[in-house]
Amino acid sequence: MVGEYVADPNLLWRHYFLTYAGLAFLAAACGAPARAYARARGWPARHGEVSVSHLVRFVGNVEHTQEAREVTLALAREASRHRREITWYDEREAYVYFTMNGQRRVLAPDARIRWGDRVFFVEIDRGTASIKRLGSKLRAYYDFRGCAEHRRFGEQFLLLVIAPHSYRERQWLEQVSRLAAEYSVAPLDVLTTTREAVQKRGIGAPIWRGV
């Protein structure tokens, strides 16, 4: 579903709904069955179309989506300064499906970017998720790195995290280290910063911290 503003006082918004054929097309691009793709996106498919019960969640998430796109555009501008091109996928197309221990899993970043031969997964943290939820999200990245399918994105990928404040940034790094110890593996290749640092100094400035 896409919402489009219409300059007509009698029809302020026009909505487009994804048909099952469109759903199948998007799912095929990700290598997933159509209904499994819909479930992973929170789009229950009924009666040959995608249910729009997710509309309220979509509207409530507009600010988060906009921030992810602004970060992606900032990275694109930075790439152009280095005469490099990037390919990017926003949160609705950035999902990555993989198999772990015989189970089909999904990685759900806020954006996925390919810069040259390197892939970046972007997480925009608004500070609303619990530490348990944050750990579960990072666990999915560790599991993805541990499966053979991650080589579709190169031998290494980099996780970029933009946190609401420095305390939350430390929580991300602590969880990365904790899970590395639990898995007995090297920590994820992750860099964190804060929203304020990006706004004040720019995304290409030396504002990033790693484990």
C-alpha positions in Angstrom: 0.0 0.0 0.0 1.2 3.5 -0.9 -0.4 6.7 0.3 -0.3 9.7 -2.1 -1.4 13.2 -1.3 -3.9 14.6 -3.7 -4.5 18.4 -4.1 -8.3 18.0 -3.9 -10.2 19.1 -0.9 -12.7 16.3 -1.5 -10.1 13.6 -1.7 -7.0 14.4 0.4 -5.4 11.0 0.1 -5.3 8.3 -2.6 -4.3 4.8 -1.5 -2.9 2.0 -3.7 -3.2 -1.6 -2.5 -0.7 -4.3 -3.4 -2.4 -7.2 -5.3 -1.3 -10.8 -4.8 0.6 -10.7 -8.1 2.6 -7.7 -6.7 3.2 -9.6 -3.5 4.5 -12.6 -5.4 6.8 -10.4 -7.5 8.4 -8.8 -4.3 8.7 -12.2 -2.7 10.4 -13.8 -5.7 13.0 -11.0 -5.6 13.8 -12.0 -2.1 13.7 -15.8 -2.8 10.8 -16.4 -0.5 7.3 -17.8 -0.9 4.7 -15.1 -1.2 2.7 -15.9 2.0 5.9 -16.3 4.0 7.1 -12.9 2.7 3.8 -11.3 3.6 3.9 -12.7 7.1 7.4 -11.5 7.7 6.4 -8.0 6.6 3.3 -8.1 8.8 1.0 -8.2 5.7 -1.6 -10.9 6.1 -2.6 -12.0 2.6 -6.4 -12.8 2.4 -8.8 -13.1 -0.5 -6.1 -12.6 -3.1 -4.9 -9.3 -1.8 -2.7 -8.0 1.0 -4.7 -7.0 4.1 -4.3 -3.4 5.0 -4.6 -4.0 8.8 -1.0 -2.8 9.0 -2.1 0.7 8.0 -2.1 2.1 11.5 1.4 0.7 12.2 2.6 2.1 8.9 1.3 5.6 9.7 2.8 5.5 13.2 6.1 4.5 11.8 6.4 7.3 9.2 9.0 9.3 11.2 11.2 6.3 11.7 11.0 5.5 8.0 11.8 9.1 7.1 14.9 9.1 9.4 16.2 5.9 7.8 15.9 7.5 4.4 17.6 10.6 5.5 20.5 8.6 6.8 20.7 6.7 3.5 20.7 9.9 1.5 23.5 11.3 3.7 25.5 8.1 3.0 24.8 8.6 -0.7 26.1 12.1 -0.6 29.2 10.9 1.2 29.7 8.2 -1.4 29.5 10.8 -4.2 32.3 12.8 -2.5 34.5 9.8 -2.9 33.3 9.2 -6.4 31.6 6.0 -5.4 28.1 4.8 -6.1 25.7 3.1 -3.7 22.7 0.9 -4.1 20.2 1.1 -1.3 17.1 -0.6 -0.1 14.8 1.0 2.5 13.2 -0.9 5.3 10.4 -2.4 3.2 12.8 -3.9 0.8 15.9 -4.5 3.0 14.8 -7.8 4.5 17.2 -10.7 4.0 16.0 -14.3 4.3 18.4 -17.0 5.4 18.3 -20.6 6.8 19.7 -21.5 10.2 19.5 -25.0 11.7 16.9 -25.9 9.1 14.7 -22.9 9.9 14.0 -20.0 7.6 14.9 -16.8 9.3 14.6 -13.1 8.4 17.0 -10.2 9.0 15.1 -6.9 9.2 17.3 -3.8 9.2 16.0 -0.3 8.7 18.0 0.0 5.5 20.5 -2.1 3.5 23.2 -0.4 1.4 25.8 -1.7 -1.0 28.8 0.6 -1.3 31.3 -0.9 -3.7 31.9 -4.4 -2.6 30.8 -3.8 1.0 27.3 -4.1 2.4 26.0 -2.0 5.3 23.0 -2.8 7.4 21.5 0.3 9.1 19.6 0.3 12.4 17.9 3.5 13.5 17.2 3.1 17.2 14.6 5.4 18.8 15.2 4.0 22.2 11.8 2.4 22.6 12.8 -1.3 22.4 13.8 -3.2 25.5 17.3 -4.6 26.1 15.9 -8.1 25.5 14.5 -7.0 22.1 17.8 -5.3 21.2 19.6 -8.5 22.1 17.3 -10.5 19.9 17.9 -8.2 17.0 21.7 -8.5 17.4 21.4 -12.3 17.8 19.8 -12.4 14.3 22.9 -10.6 12.9 25.2 -13.1 14.6 23.1 -16.0 13.2 23.2 -14.5 9.8 26.9 -14.1 9.9 27.3 -17.7 10.9 25.4 -19.1 8.0 26.8 -19.7 4.5 24.1 -17.4 2.8 25.7 -14.2 4.2 28.4 -14.6 1.5 25.8 -13.3 -1.0 26.7 -10.0 0.6 30.4 -10.5 0.7 32.6 -12.1 3.3 32.0 -9.2 5.7 29.1 -6.8 6.3 29.1 -3.8 8.6 26.3 -2.9 10.9 25.7 0.9 11.4 23.7 1.9 14.5 22.3 5.4 15.1 21.2 5.6 18.7 19.1 8.4 20.4 21.8 9.1 23.0 25.3 8.0 24.2 23.9 5.7 27.0 21.9 3.8 24.4 24.9 3.6 22.2 26.8 1.9 25.0 24.0 -0.5 25.5 24.3 -1.6 21.8 28.1 -2.1 22.2 27.7 -4.0 25.4 25.1 -6.4 23.8 27.5 -6.9 20.9 30.3 -7.9 23.2 28.0 -10.1 25.4 26.7 -12.1 22.5 30.2 -12.5 21.0 31.3 -14.1 24.3 28.2 -16.3 24.4 28.8 -17.5 20.9 32.6 -17.7 21.4 33.2 -15.7 18.2 34.6 -12.4 17.2 32.3 -9.4 17.8 30.1 -8.2 14.9 31.7 -5.6 12.7 29.6 -2.7 14.1 29.9 1.0 14.4 27.6 3.2 16.5 26.9 6.9 16.8 24.2 9.2 18.1 21.5 11.1 16.2 22.8 14.3 17.6 26.4 13.6 16.4 25.1 13.0 12.9 23.0 16.1 12.9 25.8 18.4 14.2 28.9 17.0 12.5 27.6 15.0 9.5 27.6 11.3 8.8 31.1 11.3 7.3 32.7 12.8 10.3 34.7 10.8 12.9 31.7 10.2 15.1 31.6 6.4 15.0 32.5 3.9 17.7 33.2 0.2 17.5 33.6 -2.6 20.0 
